Amino acid sequence: MKPRLSASELVREYADAVDPVYLENIQARVDTFRYNLNEIRGYIEPTDRVLEIGSYCGAFLKVARDEGFDVTGLEPSRWAVEASHKLSDAPVICGTTDDLPRDFGKVDVVVAWDVLEHFADPLAELSKIHRLLDDGGRFLFSTLMIDNWFPKATGKRWPWLMDMHLFYFTEETIRQVLAQAGFEIVDSRKYCHIVTLEYLLSKLGTLGIPVAGELSTLVAEQSWAKTEIPFRFGDIKLFVCKKAASPPAGKLNGRPKIESRAPDERR
């Protein structure tokens, strides 16, 4: 295993991150967020002030702004912030929660899509999110679930097994860490990803599915390569939480065990 980076080293890594492939599939990302926003629409009010942590290239910000939400993005990658400005007129702050202006104030809703697994200290970051929320505020997020059938079946070939993913959660540990940070889960469901046929075939190729890689190359030359396909295996879950009472002083010392390696890698 590579040595784990410190929180400050991670921030520097993400500040310099560039990912043009993400932009090549940006419409599928926008459609993914539009679908999932419709799924949890009942938990966000039109008058809510919303903060997205890890807003990346602005796909969710675009969808939220199109729907009329008062939303602000927070993103450490300078490249992604620039890309976001081209996609949406939503304001974006370059940095982390530690870089928010002192007068930023409280928000009604915090969202963080596929972000929690990137944190060097998820519990500490969840506690910061708790403090950002107004009383009765909601925290909506998605993250990786390692006790799902798909990572168990694919092992080291699980598509989400990446160096940038520092932690993987189980149903038990995600509930424990949320409770310790002062959150109560009010809803959870499978997160839906929408990808293009070309992208799906390339991912299947990395799993060792016969001829998938070759088909991906052939499909890329066709007009229907960008045909969108929704899928939800359950290895990524969407959670809706509400801010509960602040955790008792000192409770953060009793941390639940969170997996930092995939099932096959622990053997």
C-alpha positions as CSV (number, residue, x, y, z in Angstrom):
1,M,0.0,0.0,0.0
2,K,1.0,3.6,-0.6
3,P,1.6,5.6,2.6
4,R,-1.5,7.6,3.6
5,L,-1.3,11.3,2.9
6,S,-2.0,13.8,5.7
7,A,-5.0,16.1,5.5
8,S,-2.9,19.0,4.3
9,E,-1.1,16.9,1.7
10,L,-4.5,15.7,0.4
11,V,-5.7,19.3,0.0
12,R,-2.6,20.1,-2.0
13,E,-3.1,17.1,-4.2
14,Y,-6.8,17.9,-4.9
15,A,-5.9,21.6,-5.5
16,D,-3.8,20.5,-8.5
17,A,-6.2,17.9,-9.8
18,V,-7.1,17.9,-13.5
19,D,-9.5,15.4,-15.0
20,P,-10.5,16.2,-18.7
21,V,-12.2,12.7,-19.0
22,Y,-14.8,13.9,-16.5
23,L,-15.7,16.8,-18.8
24,E,-16.1,14.4,-21.7
25,N,-18.9,12.8,-19.9
26,I,-20.3,15.9,-18.2
27,Q,-23.9,15.5,-19.7
28,A,-24.2,12.1,-18.1
29,R,-23.1,13.6,-14.7
30,V,-25.7,16.4,-15.1
31,D,-28.4,13.8,-15.8
32,T,-27.2,11.7,-12.8
33,F,-27.7,14.6,-10.5
34,R,-31.0,15.6,-12.0
35,Y,-32.3,12.1,-11.4
36,N,-31.1,11.9,-7.8
37,L,-32.3,15.4,-7.0
38,N,-35.7,14.4,-8.1
39,E,-35.4,11.3,-5.8
40,I,-34.8,13.5,-2.7
41,R,-36.7,16.6,-3.7
42,G,-38.9,16.3,-0.6
43,Y,-35.9,16.9,1.6
44,I,-34.9,20.3,0.1
45,E,-37.2,23.3,0.2
46,P,-37.2,26.0,-2.5
47,T,-36.2,28.6,0.2
48,D,-33.3,26.6,1.5
49,R,-29.7,27.8,1.4
50,V,-27.6,24.9,0.1
51,L,-23.9,24.2,0.2
52,E,-22.3,21.5,-1.9
53,I,-19.0,20.2,-0.5
54,G,-16.8,18.8,-3.3
55,S,-18.7,20.5,-6.1
56,Y,-16.0,19.6,-8.6
57,C,-16.9,20.7,-12.2
58,G,-20.4,22.0,-11.2
59,A,-22.8,19.3,-12.5
60,F,-24.9,19.3,-9.4
61,L,-24.7,23.1,-9.1
62,K,-26.1,23.4,-12.6
63,V,-29.0,21.2,-11.9
64,A,-29.7,22.9,-8.6
65,R,-29.5,26.4,-10.2
66,D,-31.8,25.3,-13.0
67,E,-34.3,24.3,-10.4
68,G,-34.0,27.7,-8.7
69,F,-32.1,26.7,-5.6
70,D,-29.8,29.1,-3.7
71,V,-26.7,26.9,-3.9
72,T,-23.0,27.6,-3.4
73,G,-20.2,25.2,-4.3
74,L,-17.0,24.4,-2.3
75,E,-14.2,22.7,-4.3
76,P,-10.4,22.4,-3.7
77,S,-9.4,21.8,-7.3
78,R,-8.6,25.1,-9.1
79,W,-9.1,23.5,-12.5
80,A,-12.6,22.1,-11.5
81,V,-13.6,25.5,-10.1
82,E,-12.8,27.1,-13.5
83,A,-14.7,24.3,-15.3
84,S,-17.7,24.9,-13.0
85,H,-17.8,28.6,-13.8
86,K,-18.3,27.6,-17.5
87,L,-21.1,25.2,-16.7
88,S,-23.1,27.2,-14.1
89,D,-23.6,30.7,-12.7
90,A,-23.6,29.3,-9.1
91,P,-20.9,30.8,-6.9
92,V,-18.0,28.5,-6.0
93,I,-15.4,28.9,-3.2
94,C,-12.1,27.3,-4.0
95,G,-10.9,25.4,-0.9
96,T,-12.3,23.3,1.9
97,T,-14.6,23.9,4.8
98,D,-11.7,25.6,6.6
99,D,-11.6,28.2,3.8
100,L,-15.2,29.3,4.1
101,P,-15.4,33.1,4.9
102,R,-16.0,33.9,8.5
103,D,-19.3,35.6,7.6
104,F,-20.5,32.6,5.5
105,G,-23.0,31.7,8.3
106,K,-25.2,28.7,8.6
107,V,-27.0,26.8,5.8
108,D,-30.1,24.7,5.7
109,V,-28.7,21.9,3.6
110,V,-25.3,20.5,2.9
111,V,-24.8,18.0,0.1
112,A,-21.7,15.9,-0.6
113,W,-21.8,13.5,-3.5
114,D,-19.1,10.8,-3.4
115,V,-16.9,12.9,-1.2
116,L,-16.9,11.2,2.3
117,E,-14.5,8.5,1.1
118,H,-11.9,11.1,0.1
119,F,-11.5,12.6,3.6
120,A,-8.4,11.9,5.6
121,D,-10.6,12.1,8.7
122,P,-14.3,11.5,7.9
123,L,-15.5,11.9,11.4
124,A,-13.8,15.3,11.8
125,E,-15.2,16.5,8.5
126,L,-18.7,15.4,9.5
127,S,-18.4,17.3,12.7
128,K,-17.5,20.5,10.7
129,I,-20.6,19.9,8.5
130,H,-22.7,19.6,11.6
131,R,-21.5,23.0,12.8
132,L,-22.3,24.5,9.4
133,L,-25.9,23.5,9.5
134,D,-28.7,25.5,11.1
135,D,-30.9,23.9,13.7
136,G,-33.0,21.3,11.9
137,G,-30.6,21.3,8.9
138,R,-30.2,18.4,6.6
139,F,-27.1,16.6,5.3
140,L,-27.5,14.7,2.0
141,F,-24.7,12.6,0.6
142,S,-23.6,9.5,-1.2
143,T,-20.7,7.2,-0.4
144,L,-19.2,3.8,-1.1
145,M,-20.6,0.7,0.8
146,I,-18.0,-2.1,1.0
147,D,-20.3,-4.7,2.4
148,N,-22.5,-4.7,-0.7
149,W,-22.6,-7.8,-3.0
150,F,-20.8,-6.0,-5.9
151,P,-17.4,-5.2,-4.2
152,K,-17.5,-8.7,-2.6
153,A,-18.0,-10.3,-6.0
154,T,-15.4,-8.2,-7.9
155,G,-12.8,-7.9,-5.2
156,K,-9.7,-6.1,-6.4
157,R,-11.5,-5.3,-9.7
158,W,-14.2,-3.3,-8.1
159,P,-14.3,-0.1,-10.2
160,W,-14.3,2.2,-7.1
161,L,-11.2,0.7,-5.6
162,M,-8.9,3.7,-6.1
163,D,-5.9,5.3,-4.3
164,M,-8.0,8.5,-3.9
165,H,-10.6,6.6,-1.9
166,L,-9.3,6.4,1.6
167,F,-12.2,4.9,3.5
168,Y,-15.0,2.4,2.7
169,F,-18.1,2.1,4.9
170,T,-20.4,-0.6,5.9
171,E,-24.1,-0.2,6.9
172,E,-23.0,-0.4,10.6
173,T,-20.0,1.9,10.4
174,I,-21.7,4.7,8.4
175,R,-24.5,4.7,11.0
176,Q,-22.0,4.8,13.9
177,V,-19.9,7.6,12.4
178,L,-23.0,9.7,11.6
179,A,-24.4,9.3,15.1
180,Q,-21.1,10.3,16.6
181,A,-21.0,13.4,14.5
182,G,-24.5,14.3,15.6
183,F,-26.6,13.1,12.6
184,E,-29.8,11.0,12.4
185,I,-30.5,9.1,9.2
186,V,-34.0,9.7,8.0
187,D,-33.8,8.0,4.6
188,S,-31.3,5.9,2.6
189,R,-31.5,4.3,-0.8
190,K,-29.4,3.0,-3.7
191,Y,-27.7,5.9,-5.6
192,C,-28.4,5.9,-9.3
193,H,-25.5,6.5,-11.7
194,I,-26.2,7.4,-15.3
195,V,-23.3,6.6,-17.7
196,T,-22.8,6.4,-21.4
197,L,-22.6,3.1,-23.1
198,E,-19.0,3.8,-24.1
199,Y,-18.1,4.5,-20.5
200,L,-19.9,1.5,-19.2
201,L,-18.1,-0.8,-21.6
202,S,-14.7,0.6,-20.7
203,K,-15.5,0.0,-17.0
204,L,-16.6,-3.6,-17.7
205,G,-13.3,-4.0,-19.5
206,T,-11.4,-3.1,-16.4
207,L,-13.3,-5.8,-14.6
208,G,-12.0,-8.4,-17.1
209,I,-15.3,-8.9,-18.8
210,P,-14.4,-10.6,-22.2
211,V,-14.4,-8.3,-25.2
212,A,-15.8,-5.4,-23.2
213,G,-12.7,-3.3,-23.8
214,E,-12.7,-4.0,-27.5
215,L,-16.4,-3.2,-27.8
216,S,-15.8,0.1,-26.0
217,T,-13.3,1.1,-28.7
218,L,-15.6,0.1,-31.5
219,V,-18.6,1.8,-29.9
220,A,-16.7,5.1,-29.4
221,E,-16.8,5.5,-33.2
222,Q,-20.6,5.3,-33.3
223,S,-23.2,8.0,-33.0
224,W,-25.0,6.1,-30.3
225,A,-21.8,5.8,-28.1
226,K,-23.3,8.5,-25.8
227,T,-26.5,6.5,-25.2
228,E,-27.1,6.9,-21.5
229,I,-27.7,3.9,-19.2
230,P,-28.9,4.1,-15.6
231,F,-27.6,1.6,-13.0
232,R,-27.7,1.1,-9.3
233,F,-25.9,-1.8,-7.7
234,G,-26.1,-0.6,-4.2
235,D,-22.4,-0.2,-3.7
236,I,-23.0,3.5,-3.6
237,K,-25.8,4.7,-1.3
238,L,-27.6,8.0,-0.9
239,F,-28.3,9.1,2.7
240,V,-30.5,11.8,4.0
241,C,-29.7,12.9,7.5
242,K,-31.0,15.6,9.8
243,K,-28.9,17.5,12.4
244,A,-29.5,16.1,15.8
245,A,-28.1,17.3,19.1
246,S,-24.4,18.0,19.2
247,P,-22.3,15.0,20.2
248,P,-21.3,14.9,23.9
249,A,-17.8,16.4,24.6
250,G,-15.1,13.8,24.1
251,K,-17.3,11.3,22.2
252,L,-15.1,11.7,19.1
253,N,-12.4,9.7,20.9
254,G,-14.5,6.5,20.6
255,R,-14.2,6.2,16.8
256,P,-15.9,3.3,15.0
257,K,-13.6,1.2,12.8
258,I,-13.9,2.2,9.1
259,E,-12.4,0.0,6.4
260,S,-9.5,1.6,4.5
261,R,-9.0,-1.3,2.1
262,A,-11.2,-3.5,-0.1
263,P,-12.2,-7.0,0.9
264,D,-9.6,-8.8,-1.2
265,E,-6.8,-6.5,-0.1
266,R,-7.3,-7.4,3.5
267,R,-6.4,-11.0,2.9
